[in-house]
Amino acid sequence: MEETDIASPEPPELGELRQQVRDLEKARRELEHAQRLLRTREENERRFTEQLSSLVSLTSELSTAQSVDDICCRAVEWGRTALGFDRVGIWLLADEAELIRGTWGVDENGLLRDERHLRARIAPESPEGRILLAKDAFVLVERATFPSPDGKSEVTAPQLFAALWDGEKVIGHVSADNLLRDVAMTRNQCELLRMFGTVVGYLCSRKRTELEREELIAELKNALKGIKTLQGLIPICAECRRIRDDEGSWTGLETYVREHSEADFSHGLCPECMQKIYGAERGGKA
């Protein structure tokens, strides 16, 4: 009868060693994962700090804009590059109730687009309605629906809305999405867009006030140009009552007053002159 080799049982110490190796490998993977998360967090915080600093610079830059449309155009360009969104658009409340008008935005190819001809009705239950009517600070839609570039179907992507806030009231909203890359919105992006909306809203309101004041001043100046007044000492002849003008010429009182004011004359006779010219009998008539 042939003898068969029977494997000897593994020593307990070897099994414990194998378990320790597995535990160490698991701990190593967890440590590497934690380090990656820490580096990502540090990078996000660093970028967030840079974006906050850039937002301060944007405030100074937009202060030089010549109009509200100019502010919106520059803000859209800055928002998509500095905040890391694929697309940004700004809408303002229109004069008609529950209506908003477009300013500038970004199209499906990532290019700046003039949207000033667009108008839209505000639906209370929509993200825009929650911003403009319910006064929410921002609204995040994790999967918003958009027309596909060819217009034949629909695609989804994350979208974020924030209020344009001037410190007293909401005057519009800014929207941002990641339609081109379809990446999720970060917490920092939500906070940055909220602050971005506050800055743009304040600057738009201030520019409107400045332009209204300038328009009022211009109207007042134009009105003053049409008003002629007589001021200062007027050289007048004590005998003939003619007046000497700036060129040294003497003109009649009526002519001088007409040329230097908006006044005119209607002629009649006072009672004394009536008496002198027509005599007592006619002067006494009613």
FENCOR-V800456 format. One record per backbone hydrogen bond with DSSP energy under -0.5 kcal/mol. CO is the residue of the C=O (numbers start at 1). NH is the residue of the N-H. If there is no record, write none. Layout:
CO:NH
CO:NH
This chain:
5:7
11:14
11:15
12:16
13:17
14:18
15:19
16:20
17:21
18:22
19:23
20:24
21:25
22:26
23:27
24:28
25:29
26:30
27:31
28:32
29:33
30:34
31:35
32:36
33:37
34:38
35:39
36:40
37:41
38:42
39:43
40:44
41:45
42:46
43:47
44:48
45:49
46:50
47:51
48:52
49:53
50:54
51:55
52:56
53:57
54:58
55:59
56:60
57:61
58:62
59:63
61:64
62:65
67:71
68:72
69:73
70:74
71:75
72:76
73:77
74:78
75:79
76:80
77:81
78:82
78:83
79:83
79:85
87:177
89:175
90:103
91:173
92:101
96:99
98:122
99:94
100:120
101:92
103:115
104:90
105:113
107:110
111:107
113:105
113:115
115:118
118:102
120:100
121:123
122:124
123:126
123:129
126:130
127:131
128:132
129:133
129:134
130:136
137:163
139:141
139:161
140:142
141:144
141:159
144:157
146:155
148:151
153:148
155:146
157:144
158:178
159:141
160:176
161:139
162:174
163:165
164:171
164:172
165:202
169:166
169:171
171:93
172:164
173:91
174:162
175:89
176:160
177:86
177:87
178:182
186:190
187:191
188:192
189:193
190:194
191:195
192:196
193:197
194:198
195:199
196:200
197:201
198:202
199:203
200:204
201:205
202:206
203:207
204:208
205:209
206:210
207:211
208:212
209:213
210:214
211:215
212:216
213:217
214:218
215:219
216:220
217:221
218:222
219:223
220:224
221:225
222:226
223:226
224:227
226:228
228:262
229:231
233:235
234:236
235:244
237:241
242:237
243:245
243:251
245:248
249:245
249:251
251:243
252:256
253:257
254:258
255:259
256:260
257:261
258:261
270:274
271:275
272:276
273:277
274:278
275:279
278:282
279:283
280:284
282:285
